[in-house]
């Protein structure tokens, strides 16, 4: 996955709590086998009716929020099922940072595994940013290395983040990359294991 140390992006305010993974990416779109292409379906049931016609009133599709990459949300974001398609859809749409008061645990870990920065912030602070971002022309700068959010006035808000997740995103390490960091030790361990001999191997069928 792509390494991120800093990100500046337009803010989209989603002033809703308990947004579950079925709202993020509805179940009918989980048949795809690849990780890409889910962005077009993110928040689908809020954006489109049953006939596929675009609904009015959900501002993410407003031109003023085009290109938004920082999502502000209410508490318990990502609750519901454990589907990893939810962070895939958000990332594919273009969101690189999500800021909310709290998250569902499984979604929290899944998002970091896919390179999305999840930040827990004070609810009052998030409400203030939401109000400022309503015109579609508000940006926030996230400095992951120093664990700071900087607004357009230069105000700095610090945040906490688990060291494990921070290091993964800073270095662009997914779970496979973390395993490969131990490639030498894995090879050393395998070399010490006794060779398993089977009748088929003895017969020269498998070696």
C-alpha positions in Angstrom: 0.0 0.0 0.0 1.1 3.6 -0.4 3.1 5.2 2.4 1.7 8.4 3.8 3.4 10.9 6.2 1.3 14.0 5.5 -1.9 14.7 3.7 -3.8 17.9 2.8 -7.2 17.6 1.5 -10.7 19.0 1.0 -13.1 18.1 3.8 -16.5 16.4 3.3 -18.7 16.6 6.5 -20.9 13.6 7.1 -22.8 14.6 10.1 -24.2 11.2 11.0 -23.4 8.8 13.8 -23.4 5.0 13.7 -22.7 4.8 10.0 -22.5 1.1 9.4 -20.6 -0.9 6.8 -23.7 -1.7 4.8 -24.3 2.0 4.4 -20.7 2.5 3.4 -20.9 -0.3 0.8 -24.2 -2.2 0.4 -24.1 -6.0 0.3 -25.2 -6.3 -3.4 -21.8 -4.9 -4.4 -19.7 -7.5 -2.5 -19.6 -10.0 -5.4 -16.6 -8.3 -7.0 -13.3 -10.2 -6.5 -10.9 -7.4 -7.0 -10.2 -4.6 -4.5 -10.7 -1.7 -7.0 -13.8 -0.2 -8.5 -15.8 0.0 -5.2 -15.6 3.8 -4.9 -18.5 4.3 -7.3 -20.8 2.5 -4.9 -19.8 4.2 -1.6 -22.8 5.3 0.4 -24.9 4.1 -2.6 -28.3 3.8 -0.8 -28.0 7.4 0.3 -26.9 8.6 -3.2 -29.3 6.5 -5.4 -32.8 5.2 -5.2 -33.9 1.6 -6.0 -34.0 2.4 -9.7 -30.5 3.8 -9.8 -31.6 7.4 -10.0 -29.5 9.9 -8.1 -31.2 11.2 -4.9 -31.3 14.8 -4.0 -30.0 16.0 -0.6 -26.8 13.9 -0.2 -24.1 16.5 -0.6 -21.2 14.3 -1.4 -22.2 14.4 -5.0 -22.4 18.2 -5.0 -19.8 19.7 -7.3 -18.4 21.7 -4.4 -17.3 18.5 -2.7 -15.7 17.0 -5.7 -12.2 15.7 -4.9 -12.8 15.6 -1.1 -10.2 13.3 0.6 -10.8 14.0 4.3 -14.1 12.6 5.7 -15.5 14.0 9.0 -18.1 11.8 10.6 -20.0 11.1 13.8 -19.3 8.6 16.6 -19.1 4.8 16.0 -18.2 5.1 12.4 -17.9 1.7 10.6 -20.1 -0.3 12.9 -22.0 -3.4 11.6 -20.4 -6.3 9.7 -16.7 -6.8 9.4 -16.5 -6.5 5.6 -13.2 -5.2 4.4 -15.0 -3.9 1.3 -15.9 -0.8 3.4 -12.4 0.6 3.6 -11.8 -0.5 0.0 -14.7 1.6 -1.2 -13.8 4.7 0.8 -10.2 4.5 -0.4 -11.2 3.9 -4.0 -13.5 6.9 -3.9 -10.6 9.0 -2.7 -10.8 9.3 1.0 -7.3 9.1 2.6 -8.2 10.4 6.1 -11.3 9.9 8.3 -11.8 11.9 11.5 -14.5 10.8 13.9 -15.0 10.7 17.7 -15.0 6.8 17.7 -14.9 3.8 15.4 -16.0 0.2 15.4 -12.9 -1.9 16.3 -12.9 -4.2 13.2 -13.4 -1.3 10.8 -10.7 0.7 12.6 -8.1 -2.1 12.0 -9.2 -2.9 8.5 -8.9 0.7 7.4 -5.3 1.0 8.6 -4.5 -2.3 6.9 -5.5 -0.6 3.6 -3.7 2.7 4.2 -6.5 5.0 5.4 -5.5 7.2 8.3 -8.2 7.1 11.0 -8.1 9.8 13.7 -10.1 10.1 16.8 -10.9 13.7 17.7 -13.1 15.6 20.1 -16.7 15.7 19.0 -17.0 19.5 19.6 -13.9 20.1 17.4 -15.3 17.9 14.7 -18.6 19.9 14.7 -16.6 23.1 14.3 -14.7 21.7 11.3 -18.0 20.4 9.9 -19.5 23.9 10.0 -16.5 25.5 8.4 -16.5 22.9 5.6 -20.1 23.3 4.5 -19.2 25.6 1.6 -17.0 22.9 0.1 -13.9 25.0 0.3 -12.3 23.9 3.5 -9.1 21.9 3.8 -7.3 20.2 6.7 -3.6 19.2 6.8 -2.8 16.0 8.6 0.8 15.4 9.7 0.9 11.7 10.7 4.6 11.7 11.8 4.0 14.5 14.3 0.4 13.5 15.0 -1.1 16.9 14.3 -4.0 18.3 12.4 -3.6 21.9 11.1 -6.6 23.9 9.9 -6.5 26.8 7.4 -6.0 29.3 10.3 -2.9 27.5 11.4 -4.6 26.1 14.5 -2.9 22.8 15.6 -4.8 19.9 17.1 -2.8 17.0 18.3 -4.1 13.4 18.1 -3.1 10.0 19.5 -2.6 6.9 17.3 -1.3 3.4 18.1 2.4 3.1 17.2 1.7 -0.1 15.3 -0.7 1.5 12.9 1.3 4.7 12.6 4.4 2.8 11.5 2.5 0.7 9.0 1.0 3.7 7.3 4.2 5.8 7.4 6.1 2.9 5.7 3.4 1.6 3.5 3.5 -1.8 5.1 0.5 -4.1 4.7 0.4 -7.5 6.5 2.3 -9.2 3.7 5.0 -6.6 3.8 5.3 -7.0 7.5 5.8 -10.7 7.1 8.4 -10.2 4.4 10.4 -8.0 6.8 11.2 -11.2 8.6 12.1 -13.1 5.4 15.6 -14.0 6.6 14.4 -15.4 9.9 11.7 -17.4 8.2 14.2 -18.8 5.8 16.5 -19.6 8.7 13.7 -21.4 10.5 12.7 -23.4 7.5 16.3 -24.5 6.9 16.4 -26.0 10.4 13.3 -28.1 9.8 13.8 -31.9 9.2 13.1 -33.0 5.7 9.8 -34.9 5.5 10.1 -38.1 3.4 7.0 -39.7 2.0 6.5 -43.0 0.1 5.6 -41.0 -3.0 8.8 -39.0 -2.7 10.8 -42.2 -2.3 9.2 -43.5 -5.5 10.3 -40.5 -7.3 6.8 -39.2 -8.0 7.2 -36.1 -5.8 10.5 -34.7 -4.7 
